[in-house]
Amino acid sequence: MATDIKATTHAVEAAALMKLLPTRPRLLALGEPTHGEDTLLDLRNELFRQLVEQEGYRTITIESDCMMGLVVDDYVTSGTGTLDEVMEHGFSHGLGASTANRELVRWMRTYNDGRPAPERLHFAGFDGPLEITGAASPRQALTALHGYLSAQVDAALLPCTAETLDRLLGADDPWTNPAVMMDPTQSVGRSAEAAELRLLADDLMALLDEQTPHLITTTSRDDWNRARLYGRTATGLLRYHYWMADTSPARMPRLLGVRDSMMSANLLALAAGGPALVYAHNSHLQREKSTMQMWEGPVEWWSAGALASAHLGEEYAFVATALGTIHHQGVHTPPPNTVEGLLYELPESQYIVDATRLTTTLGDTHPNLRTSPWFGYAPLDPAHLASIDGLVFIKDVAQR
């Protein structure tokens, strides 16, 4: 069996990866089974460099706040700010502390230096301004959208003034109150003010669409794209806060679904601009329905990848990552009757697996789902093999 499986593997290189795909995808999604391991991020960085140099990719997007990501993009495209400032203010979820993320930003800035605008690399976050404990106030996104429109269109066309928005938004603390995650009755997401803000956000987005021919000539398409990002984020956050206030069993499935729907909308907007490498947790990029065990029980929802794949077809590709060991987290040698265990028997330290050929090779062999002693590592579900385009396997992840 090991010899047969060996025949399905390739070196971890962009060229080998692209040969597994029927066409160059607009979104090439590379998943990770755990967060915070620079070994995985170093591999991501190298694959992105190769995709830039060999395949014409110009954008990388990661599972980080889409609004904060604009800070990073301004730096890598035009040198705005300093690297230290960007790492502090351009990433959510603590990702700015990663050495590998810092190296990615530094390399992108160096690559762009002196290049004409059409050849520059771009960085984007595609997550919403969300943390596990709650969500940001819609203030930044909503006022940015209003500010863009108020500078470009007749004031009579605007559905409200900036002062009205400020009054309805009120203080930010009630929006960001971390207690809301466990006590929905403390949420302001279904207040009269929030309901009015949802209508105004919708009207502002409609006005943005209606004025597109004027806006892309008086500002730029890049500025218009940013305004659309502001609008998507504002409407998504208001929708998220609405469900934060819900007390029914639908609350957690809807919150997870709204988050990944926001992610998917950002990914599809990036896909419209050209090929991009997407990097996030496997559960956000897979085509199969995602599941999570919450304090209320198991929750299911469709991931951003499943949504993007439904829209893009073959122009969306998903490459999952699986690991053998993470000894510093108590994840030791995988059992031989799991996918990770079968791959662990091969001598190479890391490689790409042709998932389609591996499925054929396994035939009637049905590997077990590995169980992880550490909640932070999600093993590969062997039932998902048929729905992924490739699999990166890393034998051992060492602590840096």
RODO-2510 file (C-alpha; in nm, 4 decimals, decimal comma):
residues 400
     n   res          X          Y          Z
     1     m     0,0000     0,0000     0,0000
     2     a     0,2810     0,2458     0,0883
     3     t     0,4350     0,2072    -0,2597
     4     d     0,0988     0,2728    -0,4245
     5     i     0,0391     0,5808    -0,2082
     6     k     0,3911     0,7053    -0,2830
     7     a     0,2934     0,7180    -0,6524
     8     t     0,0269     0,9793    -0,5695
     9     t     0,2747     1,2283    -0,4169
    10     h     0,4731     1,5236    -0,5558
    11     a     0,7170     1,7805    -0,4248
    12     v     0,5572     2,0822    -0,2550
    13     e     0,5963     2,3207    -0,5469
    14     a     0,3526     2,5475    -0,7272
    15     a     0,4161     2,3760    -1,0613
    16     a     0,3292     2,0338    -0,9174
    17     l     0,0219     2,1756    -0,7506
    18     m    -0,1073     2,3390    -1,0669
    19     k    -0,0730     2,0111    -1,2580
    20     l    -0,3352     1,8596    -1,0307
    21     l    -0,5931     2,1190    -1,1391
    22     p    -0,7930     2,1293    -1,4638
    23     t    -0,7327     2,5030    -1,5051
    24     r    -0,5631     2,7923    -1,3294
    25     p    -0,8207     2,8807    -1,0631
    26     r    -0,9214     3,2349    -0,9810
    27     l    -0,9193     3,1315    -0,6160
    28     l    -0,6590     2,8773    -0,5079
    29     a    -0,7504     2,7962    -0,1492
    30     l    -0,4820     2,6467     0,0749
    31     g    -0,6212     2,5284     0,4069
    32     e    -0,4513     2,4688     0,7398
    33     p    -0,5716     2,2276     1,0103
    34     t    -0,4480     2,4438     1,2977
    35     h    -0,3561     2,8060     1,3580
    36     g    -0,0337     2,9637     1,4744
    37     e     0,2280     2,7248     1,3348
    38     d     0,4929     2,9136     1,1383
    39     t     0,6038     2,5906     0,9668
    40     l     0,2760     2,5962     0,7752
    41     l     0,2988     2,9701     0,7102
    42     d     0,6559     2,9385     0,5788
    43     l     0,5316     2,6813     0,3283
    44     r     0,2452     2,9144     0,2335
    45     n     0,4883     3,2004     0,1779
    46     e     0,7081     2,9924    -0,0509
    47     l     0,4124     2,8679    -0,2541
    48     f     0,2892     3,2264    -0,2935
    49     r     0,6306     3,3395    -0,4177
    50     q     0,6267     3,0616    -0,6757
    51     l     0,2689     3,1409    -0,7807
    52     v     0,3696     3,5052    -0,8292
    53     e     0,6807     3,4257    -1,0306
    54     q     0,5496     3,1294    -1,2319
    55     e     0,1711     3,1633    -1,2558
    56     g     0,0992     3,5372    -1,2509
    57     y    -0,0775     3,5494    -0,9146
    58     r    -0,0861     3,8992    -0,7670
    59     t    -0,2991     3,8682    -0,4517
    60     i    -0,2864     3,6766    -0,1280
    61     t    -0,5755     3,6856     0,1187
    62     i    -0,5841     3,5354     0,4660
    63     e    -0,8277     3,4708     0,7504
    64     s    -0,7914     3,8164     0,9022
    65     d    -1,0083     4,1283     0,9405
    66     c    -1,0863     4,2710     0,5950
    67     m    -1,0860     4,6294     0,7209
    68     m    -0,7528     4,5929     0,8996
    69     g    -0,6120     4,4263     0,5878
    70     l    -0,6387     4,7584     0,4052
    71     v    -0,3569     4,8852     0,6291
    72     v    -0,1345     4,6017     0,5065
    73     d    -0,2286     4,6556     0,1422
    74     d    -0,1483     5,0272     0,1632
    75     y     0,1940     4,9392     0,3008
    76     v     0,2868     4,6693     0,0498
    77     t     0,1604     4,8690    -0,2506
    78     s     0,2788     5,2194    -0,1620
    79     g     0,4896     5,2033     0,1538
    80     t     0,2369     5,3787     0,3778
    81     g     0,3411     5,3473     0,7431
    82     t     0,6130     5,1264     0,8862
    83     l     0,6416     4,7501     0,9036
    84     d     0,6043     4,7544     1,2834
    85     e     0,2886     4,9658     1,2606
    86     v     0,1418     4,7403     0,9939
    87     m     0,2029     4,4222     1,1928
    88     e     0,0376     4,5824     1,4968
    89     h    -0,2643     4,7387     1,3255
    90     g    -0,3103     4,5381     1,0048
    91     f    -0,3977     4,1932     1,1419
    92     s    -0,6684     4,0493     1,3652
    93     h    -0,6698     3,7313     1,5784
    94     g    -0,3107     3,7946     1,6929
    95     l    -0,1745     3,7141     1,3465
    96     g     0,0497     4,0193     1,3431
    97     a     0,2805     3,8544     1,5983
    98     s     0,3750     3,5777     1,3541
    99     t     0,7311     3,5865     1,2217
   100     a     0,6157     3,4223     0,8994
   101     n     0,3411     3,6808     0,8457
   102     r     0,5941     3,9572     0,9027
   103     e     0,8252     3,7987     0,6453
   104     l     0,5376     3,7773     0,3954
   105     v     0,4593     4,1493     0,4314
   106     r     0,8278     4,2454     0,4121
   107     w     0,8784     4,0383     0,0954
   108     m     0,5684     4,1795    -0,0735
   109     r     0,6805     4,5362    -0,0024
   110     t     1,0275     4,4629    -0,1420
   111     y     0,8795     4,2965    -0,4506
   112     n     0,6512     4,5944    -0,5206
   113     d     0,9148     4,8614    -0,4757
   114     g     0,9616     5,0395    -0,8080
   115     r     0,7080     4,8282    -0,9993
   116     p     0,4228     4,9866    -1,1961
   117     a     0,0768     4,9614    -1,0340
   118     p    -0,0566     4,6788    -1,2578
   119     e     0,2338     4,4529    -1,1548
   120     r     0,2162     4,5115    -0,7797
   121     l     0,1147     4,2445    -0,5337
   122     h    -0,1865     4,2962    -0,3102
   123     f    -0,2749     4,1778     0,0369
   124     a    -0,6273     4,1330     0,1717
   125     g    -0,7987     4,0036     0,4786
   126     f    -1,1216     3,8270     0,3933
   127     d    -1,2682     3,7680     0,7394
   128     g    -1,5147     4,0125     0,8872
   129     p    -1,4217     4,2326     1,1860
   130     l    -1,5172     3,9443     1,4138
   131     e    -1,3624     3,7704     1,7117
   132     i    -1,4853     3,4575     1,8891
   133     t    -1,6233     3,6741     2,1693
   134     g    -1,8182     3,9077     1,9450
   135     a    -1,8128     4,1567     1,6628
   136     a    -1,6926     4,5087     1,5965
   137     s    -1,9196     4,8096     1,5845
   138     p    -2,0379     4,8822     1,2284
   139     r    -1,9218     5,2426     1,2770
   140     q    -1,5928     5,2292     1,0830
   141     a    -1,7349     5,0551     0,7766
   142     l    -2,0630     5,2458     0,7677
   143     t    -1,9099     5,5909     0,8125
   144     a    -1,6374     5,5130     0,5551
   145     l    -1,9041     5,4185     0,2997
   146     h    -2,1051     5,7308     0,3784
   147     g    -1,7933     5,9463     0,3609
   148     y    -1,6987     5,8104     0,0193
   149     l    -2,0456     5,8741    -0,1228
   150     s    -2,0930     6,2156     0,0367
   151     a    -1,7723     6,3375    -0,1291
   152     q    -1,8871     6,2256    -0,4744
   153     v    -2,2652     6,2542    -0,5107
   154     d    -2,5301     6,5209    -0,4530
   155     a    -2,6179     6,5380    -0,0831
   156     a    -2,9863     6,5198    -0,1754
   157     l    -2,9332     6,1605    -0,2925
   158     l    -2,7948     6,0402     0,0402
   159     p    -3,0455     5,8620     0,2658
   160     c    -2,9084     6,0317     0,5779
   161     t    -2,6442     6,2654     0,7127
   162     a    -2,3252     6,1682     0,8934
   163     e    -2,4784     6,3131     1,2104
   164     t    -2,7767     6,0799     1,1823
   165     l    -2,5458     5,7799     1,1482
   166     d    -2,3476     5,8897     1,4519
   167     r    -2,6643     5,9295     1,6584
   168     l    -2,7997     5,5894     1,5597
   169     l    -2,4660     5,4140     1,6166
   170     g    -2,4268     5,5599     1,9645
   171     a    -2,1314     5,4440     2,1736
   172     d    -1,9223     5,1519     2,0474
   173     d    -1,9105     4,9671     2,3811
   174     p    -2,2621     4,8180     2,3606
   175     w    -2,1803     4,6797     2,0139
   176     t    -1,8554     4,5176     2,1281
   177     n    -1,9705     4,3979     2,4719
   178     p    -1,8094     4,0499     2,5085
   179     a    -2,0839     3,9346     2,7448
   180     v    -2,3269     3,9243     2,4519
   181     m    -2,1851     3,5968     2,3193
   182     m    -2,3167     3,4118     2,6246
   183     d    -2,6101     3,6454     2,6990
   184     p    -2,7920     3,7559     2,3823
   185     t    -3,0305     3,9737     2,5804
   186     q    -2,7465     4,2254     2,6240
   187     s    -2,7101     4,2734     2,2458
   188     v    -2,8151     4,5952     2,0718
   189     g    -2,8475     4,4085     1,7421
   190     r    -3,2286     4,4169     1,7399
   191     s    -3,2794     4,7658     1,8776
   192     a    -3,4823     5,0225     1,6855
   193     e    -3,1589     5,2047     1,6040
   194     a    -2,9971     4,8910     1,4652
   195     a    -3,3023     4,8222     1,2496
   196     e    -3,2853     5,1730     1,1040
   197     l    -2,9111     5,1362     1,0440
   198     r    -2,9728     4,8174     0,8429
   199     l    -3,2121     5,0050     0,6154
   200     l    -2,9699     5,2950     0,5756
   201     a    -2,6799     5,0609     0,4991
   202     d    -2,8914     4,8953     0,2312
   203     d    -2,9812     5,2344     0,0813
   204     l    -2,6170     5,3441     0,0809
   205     m    -2,5124     5,0261    -0,0998
   206     a    -2,7930     5,0742    -0,3530
   207     l    -2,6752     5,4311    -0,4142
   208     l    -2,3182     5,3085    -0,4592
   209     d    -2,4350     5,0659    -0,7261
   210     e    -2,6555     5,3255    -0,8983
   211     q    -2,3699     5,5757    -0,9213
   212     t    -2,1044     5,3292    -1,0430
   213     p    -2,0413     5,4892    -1,3883
   214     h    -1,9814     5,8257    -1,2216
   215     l    -1,7804     5,6924    -0,9286
   216     i    -1,5285     5,4819    -1,1212
   217     t    -1,4377     5,7831    -1,3358
   218     t    -1,4317     6,0563    -1,0692
   219     t    -1,2428     5,8433    -0,8163
   220     s    -1,1020     5,5100    -0,9352
   221     r    -1,2134     5,1516    -0,9620
   222     d    -0,9869     5,0687    -0,6661
   223     d    -1,1594     5,3327    -0,4526
   224     w    -1,4998     5,2040    -0,5666
   225     n    -1,3965     4,8482    -0,4767
   226     r    -1,2968     4,9669    -0,1305
   227     a    -1,6314     5,1401    -0,0907
   228     r    -1,8034     4,8137    -0,1796
   229     l    -1,5913     4,6424     0,0854
   230     y    -1,7089     4,9019     0,3378
   231     g    -2,0688     4,8334     0,2372
   232     r    -2,0368     4,4538     0,2527
   233     t    -1,8753     4,4823     0,5932
   234     a    -2,1340     4,7236     0,7329
   235     t    -2,4318     4,5201     0,6171
   236     g    -2,2668     4,1949     0,7281
   237     l    -2,1871     4,3305     1,0739
   238     l    -2,5409     4,4592     1,1219
   239     r    -2,6745     4,1194     1,0179
   240     y    -2,4313     3,9476     1,2555
   241     h    -2,5363     4,1705     1,5454
   242     y    -2,9009     4,0973     1,4669
   243     w    -2,8339     3,7259     1,5180
   244     m    -2,6202     3,7941     1,8252
   245     a    -2,9447     3,9154     1,9839
   246     d    -3,1333     3,5976     1,8931
   247     t    -3,2373     3,3540     2,1654
   248     s    -3,3550     3,0648     1,9456
   249     p    -3,1674     2,7436     1,8535
   250     a    -3,0909     2,9054     1,5165
   251     r    -2,8529     3,1564     1,6769
   252     m    -2,5175     2,9781     1,6475
   253     p    -2,5771     2,8234     1,3021
   254     r    -2,6774     3,1650     1,1724
   255     l    -2,3801     3,3421     1,3318
   256     l    -2,1362     3,0943     1,1790
   257     g    -2,3207     3,1070     0,8487
   258     v    -2,3238     3,4881     0,8393
   259     r    -1,9510     3,4983     0,9110
   260     d    -1,8644     3,2605     0,6275
   261     s    -2,1094     3,4364     0,3957
   262     m    -1,9188     3,7606     0,4630
   263     m    -1,5942     3,5757     0,3906
   264     s    -1,7328     3,4344     0,0668
   265     a    -1,8507     3,7757    -0,0555
   266     n    -1,4998     3,9119     0,0006
   267     l    -1,3453     3,6151    -0,1808
   268     l    -1,5743     3,6525    -0,4821
   269     a    -1,4889     4,0230    -0,5023
   270     l    -1,1182     3,9340    -0,5051
   271     a    -1,1751     3,6635    -0,7679
   272     a    -1,3264     3,9253    -0,9994
   273     g    -0,9916     4,1058    -0,9974
   274     g    -0,7720     3,8117    -1,0928
   275     p    -0,6211     3,4961    -0,9432
   276     a    -0,5592     3,4967    -0,5687
   277     l    -0,4102     3,2580    -0,3156
   278     v    -0,6490     3,2115    -0,0217
   279     y    -0,5158     3,0932     0,3141
   280     a    -0,7348     2,9981     0,6091
   281     h    -0,8452     2,7058     0,8220
   282     n    -0,9571     2,3980     0,6286
   283     s    -1,3044     2,4343     0,7812
   284     h    -1,3521     2,7738     0,6141
   285     l    -1,2348     2,6549     0,2712
   286     q    -1,3706     2,3020     0,2303
   287     r    -1,6543     2,2151    -0,0053
   288     e    -1,8246     1,9886     0,2471
   289     k    -2,0487     2,1285     0,5176
   290     s    -1,8493     2,2466     0,8190
   291     t    -1,9221     2,1301     1,1724
   292     m    -1,8182     2,2475     1,5173
   293     q    -1,8918     2,1255     1,8665
   294     m    -2,0230     2,4196     2,0691
   295     w    -2,1416     2,4419     2,4298
   296     e    -2,4960     2,4018     2,2949
   297     g    -2,4030     2,0916     2,0916
   298     p    -2,2893     2,0330     1,7312
   299     v    -2,3400     2,3138     1,4785
   300     e    -2,3345     2,2886     1,0979
   301     w    -2,2961     2,5585     0,8325
   302     w    -2,1709     2,6086     0,4770
   303     s    -1,8161     2,7417     0,4646
   304     a    -1,6851     3,0333     0,2611
   305     g    -1,5128     2,7823     0,0347
   306     a    -1,8317     2,5855    -0,0244
   307     l    -2,0120     2,9077    -0,1166
   308     a    -1,7308     3,0318    -0,3426
   309     s    -1,7039     2,6916    -0,5096
   310     a    -2,0776     2,6916    -0,5802
   311     h    -2,0364     3,0245    -0,7610
   312     l    -1,7041     2,9645    -0,9379
   313     g    -1,7021     2,5941    -1,0237
   314     e    -1,3599     2,4875    -1,1526
   315     e    -1,2280     2,8388    -1,0960
   316     y    -1,2227     2,7530    -0,7252
   317     a    -0,9682     2,4958    -0,6073
   318     f    -0,9216     2,3640    -0,2542
   319     v    -0,5980     2,2136    -0,1255
   320     a    -0,6184     2,0926     0,2334
   321     t    -0,3249     2,0472     0,4703
   322     a    -0,2856     1,7532     0,7083
   323     l    -0,0169     1,6962     0,9698
   324     g     0,1573     1,3971     1,1203
   325     t     0,2739     1,5272     1,4573
   326     i     0,2704     1,8488     1,6590
   327     h     0,4613     1,7132     1,9564
   328     h     0,4625     2,0440     2,1480
   329     q     0,0809     2,0290     2,1487
   330     g     0,0552     1,6619     2,2402
   331     v    -0,0343     1,5456     1,8880
   332     h     0,1903     1,2427     1,8397
   333     t     0,2377     0,9763     1,5709
   334     p    -0,0938     0,9145     1,3927
   335     p    -0,2521     0,5666     1,4026
   336     p    -0,1736     0,3628     1,0883
   337     n    -0,5425     0,3155     1,0058
   338     t    -0,5948     0,6905     0,9432
   339     v    -0,5124     0,8956     0,6323
   340     e    -0,2448     1,0783     0,8309
   341     g    -0,1026     0,7451     0,9490
   342     l    -0,0806     0,6047     0,5966
   343     l     0,0922     0,9188     0,4714
   344     y     0,3219     0,9273     0,7747
   345     e     0,4790     0,5986     0,6656
   346     l     0,6348     0,7653     0,3596
   347     p     0,9924     0,8884     0,4042
   348     e     0,9565     1,2481     0,2840
   349     s     0,9028     1,5267     0,5381
   350     q     0,6416     1,7049     0,3271
   351     y     0,4734     1,6575    -0,0074
   352     i     0,1604     1,7226    -0,2138
   353     v    -0,0815     1,4350    -0,2624
   354     d    -0,3044     1,3909    -0,5655
   355     a    -0,6289     1,3458    -0,3719
   356     t    -0,8155     1,1920    -0,6658
   357     r    -0,5485     0,9266    -0,7215
   358     l    -0,5223     0,8645    -0,3477
   359     t    -0,8963     0,7977    -0,3308
   360     t    -0,8630     0,5507    -0,6181
   361     t    -0,5595     0,3876    -0,4576
   362     l    -0,7386     0,3407    -0,1268
   363     g    -1,0245     0,1671    -0,3083
   364     d    -1,2281    -0,0310    -0,0575
   365     t    -0,9923     0,0690     0,2242
   366     h    -1,1763     0,3058     0,4542
   367     p    -0,9366     0,4888     0,6868
   368     n    -1,0665     0,5958     1,0258
   369     l    -1,1103     0,9568     1,1282
   370     r    -0,8146     1,0450     1,3486
   371     t    -0,8930     1,1842     1,6917
   372     s    -0,6795     1,4661     1,8264
   373     p    -0,5967     1,5024     2,1952
   374     w    -0,5605     1,8776     2,1356
   375     f    -0,8688     2,0808     2,0411
   376     g    -0,6576     2,3131     1,8247
   377     y    -0,5834     2,0525     1,5576
   378     a    -0,8605     1,9315     1,3272
   379     p    -0,7696     1,5971     1,1635
   380     l    -0,8550     1,5309     0,8003
   381     d    -1,1935     1,3686     0,7533
   382     p    -1,1326     1,0813     0,5081
   383     a    -1,4886     1,1261     0,3816
   384     h    -1,3782     1,4644     0,2406
   385     l    -1,0997     1,3261     0,0191
   386     a    -1,3224     1,3096    -0,2886
   387     s    -1,4102     1,6789    -0,2622
   388     i    -1,0585     1,8226    -0,2346
   389     d    -0,8248     1,8928    -0,5270
   390     g    -0,4998     1,8238    -0,3464
   391     l    -0,3554     1,7519    -0,0046
   392     v    -0,0388     1,8950     0,1466
   393     f     0,1044     1,6616     0,4097
   394     i     0,3666     1,7765     0,6597
   395     k     0,5114     1,4914     0,8611
   396     d     0,6307     1,6765     1,1699
   397     v     0,5666     2,0319     1,2866
   398     a     0,8318     2,1607     1,5233
   399     q     0,7934     2,4537     1,7598
   400     r     0,9958     2,7538     1,6450
***
